[in-house]
Amino acid sequence: MSQHKRALVVGEALVDIRIDKRAGAADAAEHAGGSPLNIAVGMARLGIDTTLAVQIGDDPRGDEIARHVAASGVELLRLAPQRATSTAKATIGPSGAATYDFDLTWDPHQLPDPAGFALIHVGSIGAALPPGADRVAELVADAARAGVPVSFDPNVRPGITPDLHDVRRRCELLTPGASVVKLSDEDAETLWPGTGTGQVARELAGLPRVRLAAVTLGGKGLLLDDGEDSVTVTAPSVEVADTIGAGDTVMAAMLAALLDHDLLPAPVGGRGDIGGGASRLVWLGELAVAAAAITCSRPGADPPWRSELSAIDSSPPD
């Protein structure tokens, strides 16, 4: 990818301590993770030049994160002040689903200038945990002024940001400045209880700058809404190793495809959409759930490479 297609991803990077309790086992293994890191790795593996701005420590776990992202071609930008590398204990239950317990700090003094990037991605704990979340909100506002598209995934984690009123407030502050918003059905119910996922997606897609709203539906697939058309695509069947990084892979695949095919124009001159109507949404959704199925088929957040996702090279429907 050329330099003008470079994406900037900002937020937490951490080490997932994976404890699998299925079949009476309690084995622990460590994997580099964190939603922003997973999305950066996912985009880079699909051919997008990607910079990841994070706080990680000068310690063995920080070194492992650096090696992990470098192996996928991600440019790493270490933010000051330096802290001990954060961790997330992921406990895998009988169905393969993960629950999390976090130990992290997010307090960067300054974030990069968004000018010159093709996309800024923010979300997860980095967009909700103060004081760093305040810097993220400033970054989104700066990106809007610079005409740089923003993608946002709240990826709500009540275990570390339990004040849901504040999380909702921050989410509602960031979504109007985003071009792409992705959340899970669980996020939607947590943030806006009693509102159906279809209505949440349609309301998000109706915001002035939003081109695309997406809601992951777990094993049932993915809902996409561009403000005019709404489609639901079914997730392919796969033997699940675990679900770590599945939602992040959906976001990474969608963003990579939109950037790769020049379908994400700068947010200027009022609202717009990715074009192509429902058929293009189906193309994008099927690509995203195919990518997520690959991630679910192997342990930890291990998103596919471009060679494993042939759909990204296909021309989107007109």
C-alpha positions in Angstrom: 0.0 0.0 0.0 1.2 3.5 -0.7 1.8 6.0 2.1 -1.4 7.9 1.4 -3.3 4.8 2.5 -1.6 4.6 6.0 -4.0 4.1 8.9 -3.3 5.2 12.5 -4.7 3.1 15.3 -4.7 4.5 18.8 -5.5 2.7 22.1 -4.4 0.0 24.4 -2.0 -2.8 23.7 -1.7 -5.6 26.2 -0.9 -9.2 26.8 -3.8 -11.7 26.9 -3.2 -14.3 29.5 -5.4 -17.1 28.1 -6.7 -19.6 30.6 -8.7 -22.5 29.0 -11.0 -24.3 31.4 -12.7 -26.6 28.9 -12.7 -30.3 29.6 -11.4 -29.6 33.1 -8.2 -28.0 31.8 -6.7 -24.8 33.3 -3.7 -24.3 31.0 -2.4 -20.7 30.7 -0.8 -19.2 27.6 0.1 -15.6 26.7 -0.7 -13.7 23.5 -0.3 -10.1 22.5 -3.7 -8.5 22.3 -6.0 -5.6 23.0 -8.7 -4.5 20.6 -6.7 -1.6 18.9 -3.6 -3.8 18.6 -5.7 -6.6 17.0 -7.3 -4.2 14.5 -3.9 -2.8 13.6 -2.5 -6.3 13.0 -5.6 -7.3 11.1 -5.3 -4.3 8.7 -1.6 -4.7 8.2 -2.0 -8.4 7.4 -4.5 -7.5 4.8 -2.2 -5.0 3.1 -2.8 -1.7 4.7 0.2 0.4 6.0 -0.6 0.8 9.6 0.8 2.7 12.6 -0.1 1.6 16.1 0.2 4.2 18.9 0.2 2.6 22.4 1.7 2.7 25.8 3.8 -0.4 26.5 6.6 -1.1 29.0 10.3 -1.7 28.6 9.7 -5.2 29.9 9.5 -8.7 28.5 5.7 -8.4 27.7 6.3 -5.1 26.0 9.1 -6.7 23.9 6.7 -9.5 23.0 4.1 -7.0 21.8 6.7 -5.2 19.7 7.8 -8.4 18.1 4.2 -9.4 17.5 3.2 -6.3 15.6 6.5 -6.1 13.7 6.0 -9.6 12.4 2.7 -8.4 10.8 4.2 -5.3 9.4 2.8 -2.8 11.9 4.7 0.4 12.6 4.9 0.8 16.4 4.8 4.2 18.1 5.4 4.1 21.8 3.6 6.8 23.7 4.9 8.6 26.8 4.9 8.2 29.7 6.1 4.6 29.7 4.2 2.2 31.9 4.4 -1.5 32.7 2.8 -3.5 29.9 -0.9 -4.0 30.6 -2.5 -7.5 30.8 -6.0 -9.0 30.2 -6.7 -12.4 31.7 -9.0 -14.1 29.2 -10.8 -17.2 30.7 -12.2 -19.5 28.0 -15.5 -21.1 29.0 -17.2 -24.3 27.6 -18.5 -22.6 24.5 -15.1 -21.0 23.6 -16.3 -17.5 24.6 -13.9 -15.4 26.7 -14.4 -13.3 29.8 -11.8 -10.8 30.8 -10.1 -9.3 33.9 -7.8 -6.3 33.1 -4.8 -4.7 34.7 -3.8 -1.6 32.8 -3.2 2.2 32.8 -4.0 4.5 29.9 -2.6 8.1 30.3 -0.6 9.2 27.3 0.5 12.8 27.4 0.1 13.4 23.7 -1.3 11.6 20.6 -0.1 11.8 17.0 -1.3 14.5 14.6 -4.0 12.9 12.5 -3.1 15.0 9.4 -1.7 12.9 6.6 -3.3 9.6 7.5 -6.0 8.0 5.4 -7.9 6.8 8.5 -7.8 7.1 12.3 -9.2 4.2 14.3 -10.1 4.6 18.0 -12.1 2.6 20.5 -12.2 0.1 23.3 -10.6 0.9 26.6 -8.5 3.6 25.0 -11.7 5.6 24.2 -13.4 5.1 27.6 -10.7 5.1 30.3 -9.6 8.5 31.6 -7.4 10.4 31.4 -6.3 8.9 28.0 -9.8 8.9 26.7 -9.9 12.7 26.9 -6.8 12.8 24.5 -8.7 10.4 22.2 -11.7 12.7 22.0 -9.4 15.5 21.1 -7.8 13.4 18.4 -11.2 12.6 16.9 -12.1 16.3 16.9 -8.7 17.1 15.3 -9.3 14.4 12.6 -12.7 15.9 11.7 -11.1 19.3 11.3 -8.4 17.8 9.1 -10.9 15.9 7.0 -9.6 12.5 8.0 -12.1 9.7 8.3 -12.4 8.1 11.8 -13.6 4.6 12.7 -14.8 3.8 16.2 -15.5 0.6 18.1 -16.6 1.1 21.7 -15.9 -2.6 22.6 -17.4 -1.9 26.1 -15.5 -3.5 29.0 -17.6 -2.9 32.2 -14.9 -4.7 34.2 -12.5 -1.8 33.8 -14.9 1.0 33.0 -17.8 0.2 35.2 -19.4 3.7 35.1 -21.7 3.0 32.1 -23.1 6.5 32.2 -19.7 7.9 31.5 -18.9 5.2 28.9 -22.2 6.0 27.1 -21.4 9.8 27.3 -18.0 9.2 25.7 -19.5 6.9 23.1 -22.1 9.5 22.2 -19.4 12.1 22.0 -17.2 10.1 19.6 -19.8 8.5 17.3 -20.9 11.7 15.5 -17.3 12.3 14.4 -16.8 8.8 13.0 -17.3 7.6 9.4 -17.5 3.9 10.5 -18.9 2.7 13.8 -18.8 -1.0 14.8 -20.1 -2.5 18.0 -21.4 -5.9 19.2 -25.0 -6.7 20.0 -23.9 -7.0 23.6 -22.4 -3.5 23.4 -25.6 -2.2 21.9 -27.7 -3.7 24.8 -25.2 -2.4 27.4 -25.1 1.2 26.0 -28.8 1.5 24.9 -30.8 -1.2 26.8 -34.1 -2.2 25.3 -33.3 -0.7 21.9 -33.1 -3.4 19.2 -29.8 -3.8 17.3 -31.5 -2.8 14.0 -32.7 0.4 15.5 -29.3 1.1 17.1 -27.6 0.6 13.7 -30.1 2.8 11.9 -29.7 5.6 14.4 -25.9 5.5 14.2 -26.0 5.4 10.4 -28.2 8.5 10.5 -25.5 10.6 12.2 -24.1 13.3 9.9 -20.6 11.9 9.2 -21.3 8.1 9.6 -21.1 6.2 6.3 -21.5 2.7 7.9 -22.8 1.3 11.1 -22.1 -2.4 11.9 -23.3 -4.6 14.7 -21.7 -8.1 15.2 -24.3 -10.7 16.2 -22.0 -13.4 17.6 -22.4 -16.7 15.8 -25.4 -15.3 13.9 -23.4 -13.0 11.7 -23.2 -9.3 11.1 -25.7 -6.4 10.6 -24.6 -3.5 8.3 -26.5 -0.3 7.8 -25.5 2.7 5.6 -28.4 4.9 6.4 -30.4 3.8 3.4 -29.9 0.0 3.1 -29.6 -2.6 5.9 -28.4 -6.2 5.5 -27.6 -9.1 7.7 -25.0 -11.6 6.6 -24.7 -15.1 8.2 -21.5 -16.2 9.8 -19.9 -19.3 8.2 -19.8 -22.5 10.3 -16.4 -23.1 11.8 -14.9 -25.2 14.6 -14.2 -22.6 17.3 -10.9 -22.6 19.1 -12.0 -19.4 20.9 -13.6 -16.0 20.0 -10.7 -13.8 21.1 -10.3 -11.1 18.4 -13.3 -12.0 16.3 -15.0 -8.7 16.5 -11.7 -6.9 16.0 -11.1 -9.0 12.8 -14.6 -7.9 11.5 -13.5 -4.3 12.0 -10.1 -4.7 10.5 -11.4 -6.6 7.4 -14.1 -3.9 6.8 -11.6 -1.0 7.1 -9.0 -2.8 5.0 -11.6 -3.4 2.2 -12.9 0.1 2.3 -9.4 1.6 2.2 -8.2 -0.8 -0.4 -11.1 0.0 -2.8 -11.2 3.7 -2.1 -14.7 3.5 -0.6 -14.1 5.6 2.4 -14.1 9.3 1.4 -13.1 12.1 3.7 -16.0 13.3 5.9 -16.5 16.7 4.2 -19.5 18.3 2.6 -22.2 16.6 4.6 -23.0 12.9 4.8 -22.3 10.2 2.3 -22.1 6.4 2.1 -19.9 3.7 0.7 -22.1 3.5 -2.5 -23.3 0.3 -4.2 -26.4 -0.2 -2.1 -27.3 -3.4 -0.4 -25.2 -5.6 -2.7 -22.1 -3.8 -1.7 -23.0 -4.1 2.0 -23.4 -7.9 1.5 -20.0 -8.1 -0.2 -18.4 -6.2 2.7 -20.2 -8.2 5.3 -19.4 -11.5 3.8 -15.8 -10.6 3.6 -15.8 -9.5 7.3 -17.4 -12.6 8.7 -15.2 -14.9 6.6 -12.2 -13.1 8.1 -13.6 -13.5 11.6 -14.3 -17.2 11.1 -10.6 -17.7 10.3 -9.7 -16.0 13.6 -12.2 -18.1 15.6 -10.7 -21.3 14.2 -7.3 -20.7 15.9 -6.3 -19.8 19.5 -5.9 -16.2 20.5 -6.3 -13.1 18.3 -4.7 -14.4 15.1 -6.4 -12.6 12.2 -6.0 -13.8 8.6 -3.4 -12.7 6.1 -4.4 -11.3 2.7 -3.5 -14.6 1.1 -6.1 -16.3 3.3 -8.9 -13.9 2.4 -9.3 -13.9 -1.4 -12.6 -11.9 -1.2 -10.7 -8.7 -0.5 -9.2 -8.8 -4.0 -12.6 -9.1 -5.6 -14.2 -6.0 -7.1 -17.0 -4.7 -5.0 -20.5 -4.6 -6.6 -21.5 -1.4 -8.3 
